[in-house]
Amino acid sequence: MPIDQLVAHSLNEKIVKEIKAEMARQGVSQSELGELVGRTQNAISRRLTGKVQFSVGEIEEIAQALDVTVDQLIPRPKSRRAS
C-alpha cells in the first residue's frame, strides 16, 4: 500500500476512535448520529468500521451534530522533544 494511503488509513482510524468516544460520552447511537447528519445507520456503520473513510465534510457535519469542534475529532500528533 502506498505511503499516502497508509497515512490516510491511519488518520481515519484515529478519527473513528475519537468519534466513537464522543458518541459514547454523549450516549449517541449510530442511528441517532445518522439522523443528526442526514445519513442512514448503515452509512454511519460503514464509516465507523473503516469500510468507508469519512470525508472532510462528513467530519464537519458530525462535529456540528455532536456539538464539538473538528479539532476535537482529529487527533494531533504529539510533539517530540529533543533529548
C-alpha positions in Angstrom: 0.0 0.0 0.0 1.5 3.4 -0.9 2.5 5.7 1.9 -0.2 8.2 1.3 -2.9 5.5 1.6 -1.3 4.2 4.8 -1.3 7.7 6.3 -4.9 8.3 5.3 -6.0 4.9 6.7 -4.2 5.6 10.0 -5.7 9.1 10.3 -9.1 7.7 9.5 -8.7 5.1 12.3 -7.8 7.8 14.8 -10.8 9.9 13.7 -13.1 6.9 14.0 -11.8 6.3 17.5 -12.5 10.0 18.5 -16.0 10.0 17.0 -16.9 6.7 18.8 -15.5 8.1 22.1 -17.6 11.3 21.7 -20.7 9.2 20.8 -20.2 7.1 23.9 -19.7 10.2 26.1 -22.9 11.6 24.8 -24.9 8.4 24.6 -25.5 8.8 20.9 -26.2 5.7 18.8 -25.2 5.2 15.2 -28.9 5.6 14.2 -29.2 8.8 16.2 -26.0 10.2 14.6 -27.2 9.2 11.2 -30.4 11.1 11.8 -28.5 14.2 13.0 -26.3 14.3 9.9 -28.8 13.0 7.3 -27.3 9.6 6.7 -28.5 6.1 7.3 -27.4 4.0 10.2 -25.7 1.7 7.6 -23.7 4.6 6.1 -22.5 5.6 9.6 -21.7 2.0 10.4 -19.6 1.6 7.3 -17.6 4.6 8.2 -17.2 3.6 11.9 -15.9 0.2 10.9 -13.4 1.6 8.4 -15.0 0.2 5.3 -15.5 3.7 4.0 -13.4 6.7 5.0 -15.0 9.9 6.3 -14.9 12.9 4.1 -13.9 16.3 5.4 -17.5 17.5 5.0 -18.8 14.5 7.0 -16.3 15.2 9.8 -17.6 18.8 9.9 -21.2 17.6 10.0 -20.5 15.1 12.8 -18.6 17.7 14.8 -21.6 20.1 14.5 -24.1 17.4 15.3 -22.1 16.4 18.4 -21.5 20.0 19.4 -17.7 19.6 19.3 -15.1 21.2 17.2 -13.5 19.5 14.2 -10.2 19.7 16.1 -11.6 17.6 18.9 -12.3 14.8 16.3 -8.9 15.0 14.6 -6.1 13.9 16.9 -3.0 16.0 16.7 0.4 14.3 16.7 2.2 14.5 20.0 5.2 16.9 19.8 8.6 15.4 20.1 11.1 16.9 22.4 14.7 16.9 21.6 16.7 14.8 24.1 
